[in-house]
Amino acid sequence: MELQAIKHNRLLTKNPLLISKDSKYIFCYCRNIIQIFSSNTGQAIRTLVGHRNTITHCLLNPHNFLQLISCSLDGQVIYWDYDAGTQLKVFNADCPIWRVIPLPGDESAAIVIKSSKKSTSTKKDGLAHVIRAKLSLEDKKIAYVGNTLFSVKPNTKYCQLSPDGGYIASIAKKSLRIYDIKTGKLSKFTRRVRLTCLTIHPLEDCIATGDRQGKIILWRRYRIMNEEPIQLELHWHAHPVLDIQYNIDGSCLLSGGSEGVLVVWQLRTETKHFLPRLGSSIVHINSSSNYSIVAVSLKDNVIHLISPSEMAIKQSIQGLHKACELYQLSSPVPTGLVYDPRSRAIVLNSIPGSLQFYDIHSHKTTKVMDVVGQNYVVSHSNKSTSLTDVTHVAFHPSGNWLATIESRNNKDSVAEMKLKFWEFSEVTQSYTLNTTVEPPHSKFVTAIVFRPENDTSTITDPLPMLVTTDSGGYIKTWLLDLKCDSIRDDKPSWTCYSVSHYRDSPATTADFSHDSSLLGVAYDEIVTLWDPSKNEIQKTLSHLIKSENVRHMAFGRKSCSHLLTTTTNRLLYVWNLLSCTIQWCVQLRVSMLTKSPTTNHQAALVKGKNSTCALYVFSPDESKSIAVLRDFSNQQIISAMFVPVSQAHNMPSDSWLFNQRYYFITNSQDLYSLEPEDRQDDIHDESTTNTGISEESPFVRIFGEFEDTLPMNDRSQASDLTYRARYSKNVREVFIGASHVLPSMTTICAQFVKSSLEATAIADLPDGQENGNDYSDSESEIDSANSDEEIVIKPQNDERMHQLQPMEIDRNLDNTEMNFDWMDELVNKFQCN
């Protein structure tokens, strides 16, 4: 089945909004679609799809307010009936169209802002040509009339048509330009500071512009010949004015900037009203025709619908918040993607110090949780500001508890770190702070995980448990203390139950087994297994190559609950915890390992050539992959997860995506999911890419596609190891790893003896006991599929090997010319054990 990676987060605030004439609908265009939201509920009610490329501008038809006009870089101008969601007219041009401005009086006449025919630039920073045009209904084409009037930036903040259609006002750097349509004269007025935005008064000849110093300039008498216009300055903003807008009668002027404050200027009384703490920089402002709604677009992808009479937020439309658009962050999503079992939402970082809950069904952020409680900080310079951010998040399986780690690493002061426990309140339907621990560790926390609770759980203590690890090698166990404290209003709180330590190495990752009986913590190349209830170490598992540290770890589920998957820089291991041996091992440069919360599936994200990566889905009980996605993404993926879904979406029951979806997020905070190619959904995006998937492809068949990036000092060792493995798989099993991770000596010695016998002697063995039986066939299949550089180890105990009895070995030894009496004693010794 073909899969496609669908991009979920749309930048709702990238372009200016539109409000319908009756103020019922909000129009938002992003990429090649137009979304229509209800102003009352904030829900998306319709999606208009028709353009093949990025939509550059939308406006209500001035001749019919029930119609919407959109233009795109594909050269099309489409007239929509937005109430029915149908296309009424489609006009084609021979070049990208940036804006269409219908002229009053004639429905076919318009001013068009277009790129040149040879131009391939799609950036709004470039200049476009302003020209008259005719929209022909006969041949459905746009015919240009006359020559180019002038050049301008295509952004609506830099170019607007006057309400009477008499002139076009535009700004270019420090200049205001007025183009008179009737006379064809272009007037230019210059200031000392760069202009940032403009708007035209709906009833009078008055233009308002904003500049980079935070000033608003009101221009009057600019259409009088040979006279300088009158300028009036209004100043409140400390940063550049990003957008300004008149209300319907021009009595009020609304402005906004990076302060996150909406300012309403009463021009007649010269008074100001403020709506502060909107959360982010204001990038776009638009008001309805009856001035009942003011739509404010913020830089963090949030739209606030404000009542101007009450100066209060009535409704909000939230997309996925992108902190990388606001701050210079080394890791925009330090928590990664986390699944909330209660709301069934994806939880990740919002602006620094906050978490956002993203609903995968409605494709919008339903809630933003302030964890740190810090104010929105506006940087006054290019110097980055050190902010406290949430670095780790963990949900209790019941969804009743949430644990967060927040830290602030400032080079000029002492690092700060807090562990917070949040309890879900049924009354407020939100998480409330229960316990704060400062600091929980002396070193930075590396992992945080709750003990699972399910039907297979073997714990006798029903209290919730949290385990945290740090870079100093310490493991701390936290339990809910039911002893009430009068100071805390008789509420139970969390307390530290135990502290463990292993060597002086940092603890890199941790995970609980499916039945919660074991806790696995990785130290360098060693995995330690603990009894979390008794705080006792049960076993240590050492990997083959000592110089490679364990990076990821995941316990199996259900039928694979006795298996543990670990990864290093170059290898992926699966351990059998019953025998404490390696079940199988493959050579993969795994950058991320995720496991499904409902099935046995695990997914390994593997680095490939040219900054690409591949995705391998497998079950720990076998080395064959369930699915392989080659060239999975050309962007850096910083987190991924499986999300359970209740509907199959036309997926076959045997597909690995039957009851789950695979989500991943890139370093630019773009959220994607793998969906079936034929899924009919409301998601339409020109960035959707098709990815072929091959079923039942073994790992070993695709190893050769990945680049060998071994250091030069390790290549000789790897080459020698490959040489031995190529010519003798028996010697490879004996000498490749540490003794405690190898199969039983009975199996190894018996196999070693058989390989040393002559072929004629082996042929005399009874039927079913020769070395060329099923076991050697399976080994040869693996060896034939492997490349010269790979290492495949499968030291499982096979019952067929025990069919070779010592007495039968003696009988065959007598038929040979070589003396293997010393081998006989060795085999008998280990067979007796």
Stockholm file with secondary structure:
# STOCKHOLM 1.0

chainA/1-833         MELQAIKHNRLLTKNPLLISKDSKYIFCYCRNIIQIFSSNTGQAIRTLVGHRNTITHCLLNPHNFLQLISCSLDGQVIYWDYDAGTQLKVFNADCPIWRVIPLPGDESAAIVIKSSKKSTSTKKDGLAHVIRAKLSLEDKKIAYVGNTLFSVKPNTKYCQLSPDGGYIASIAKKSLRIYDIKTGKLSKFTRRVRLTCLTIHPLEDCIATGDRQGKIILWRRYRIMNEEPIQLELHWHAHPVLDIQYNIDGSCLLSGGSEGVLVVWQLRTETKHFLPRLGSSIVHINSSSNYSIVAVSLKDNVIHLISPSEMAIKQSIQGLHKACELYQLSSPVPTGLVYDPRSRAIVLNSIPGSLQFYDIHSHKTTKVMDVVGQNYVVSHSNKSTSLTDVTHVAFHPSGNWLATIESRNNKDSVAEMKLKFWEFSEVTQSYTLNTTVEPPHSKFVTAIVFRPENDTSTITDPLPMLVTTDSGGYIKTWLLDLKCDSIRDDKPSWTCYSVSHYRDSPATTADFSHDSSLLGVAYDEIVTLWDPSKNEIQKTLSHLIKSENVRHMAFGRKSCSHLLTTTTNRLLYVWNLLSCTIQWCVQLRVSMLTKSPTTNHQAALVKGKNSTCALYVFSPDESKSIAVLRDFSNQQIISAMFVPVSQAHNMPSDSWLFNQRYYFITNSQDLYSLEPEDRQDDIHDESTTNTGISEESPFVRIFGEFEDTLPMNDRSQASDLTYRARYSKNVREVFIGASHVLPSMTTICAQFVKSSLEATAIADLPDGQENGNDYSDSESEIDSANSDEEIVIKPQNDERMHQLQPMEIDRNLDNTEMNFDWMDELVNKFQCN
#=GR chainA/1-833 SS CCEEEEECCCCTTSSCCEECTTSCEEEEEETTEEEEEETTTCCEEEEEECCSSCEEEEEEETTEEEEEEEEETTSEEEEEETTTTEEEEEEECSSCEEEEEECTTCTTEEEEEECCTTCCCCCTTSCEEEEEEEECTTTCBEEEEEEEEEEECCSTTTEEECTTSSEEEEEETTEEEEEETTTCCEEEEECSSCEEEEEECSSSSEEEEEETTSEEEEEESCSSTTCCCEEEEEECCSSCEEEEEECTTSSEEEEEETTCCEEEEETTTTEEEEECCCSSCEEEEEECTTSSCEEEEETTSEEEEEETTTTEEEEEEECCCCGGGTSCCSCSCTTCCEEETTTTEEEEECSTTEEEEEETTTTEEEEEEESSCCCCCCCSSSSCCCCCEEEEEEECTTSSEEEEEEEECCTTSCCEEEEEEEEEETTTTEEEEEEEESCSCSSCEEEEEECCCSTTCCCSCCSCEEEEEETTSEEEEEEEEEEEEGGGTSEEEEEEEEEEECTTSCEEEEEECTTSSCEEEEETTEEEEEETTTTEEEEEEECSCTTSCCCEEEECCGGGTTEEEEECSSEEEEEETTTTEEEEEEECCEEEEEECSSSSCEEEEEECSTTCEEEEEECTTCSBEEEEEEEEESSCEEEEEEEECSCCTTCCTTSTTSSEEEEEEETTCCEEEEEETTCCCSCCCTTCEEECEEETCBGGGSGGGSCCCCCHHHHHHHHHHHHHHHHCHHHHHHHSSCGGGSCCHHHHHHHHHHHHSCHHHHHTSCTTCSTTSHHHHHHHHHHHHSCTTCCCBCCCCCGGGGGSCHHHHHHHHHTSSSCCHHHHHHHHHHHHC
#=GC SS_cons         CCEEEEECCCCTTSSCCEECTTSCEEEEEETTEEEEEETTTCCEEEEEECCSSCEEEEEEETTEEEEEEEEETTSEEEEEETTTTEEEEEEECSSCEEEEEECTTCTTEEEEEECCTTCCCCCTTSCEEEEEEEECTTTCBEEEEEEEEEEECCSTTTEEECTTSSEEEEEETTEEEEEETTTCCEEEEECSSCEEEEEECSSSSEEEEEETTSEEEEEESCSSTTCCCEEEEEECCSSCEEEEEECTTSSEEEEEETTCCEEEEETTTTEEEEECCCSSCEEEEEECTTSSCEEEEETTSEEEEEETTTTEEEEEEECCCCGGGTSCCSCSCTTCCEEETTTTEEEEECSTTEEEEEETTTTEEEEEEESSCCCCCCCSSSSCCCCCEEEEEEECTTSSEEEEEEEECCTTSCCEEEEEEEEEETTTTEEEEEEEESCSCSSCEEEEEECCCSTTCCCSCCSCEEEEEETTSEEEEEEEEEEEEGGGTSEEEEEEEEEEECTTSCEEEEEECTTSSCEEEEETTEEEEEETTTTEEEEEEECSCTTSCCCEEEECCGGGTTEEEEECSSEEEEEETTTTEEEEEEECCEEEEEECSSSSCEEEEEECSTTCEEEEEECTTCSBEEEEEEEEESSCEEEEEEEECSCCTTCCTTSTTSSEEEEEEETTCCEEEEEETTCCCSCCCTTCEEECEEETCBGGGSGGGSCCCCCHHHHHHHHHHHHHHHHCHHHHHHHSSCGGGSCCHHHHHHHHHHHHSCHHHHHTSCTTCSTTSHHHHHHHHHHHHSCTTCCCBCCCCCGGGGGSCHHHHHHHHHTSSSCCHHHHHHHHHHHHC
//
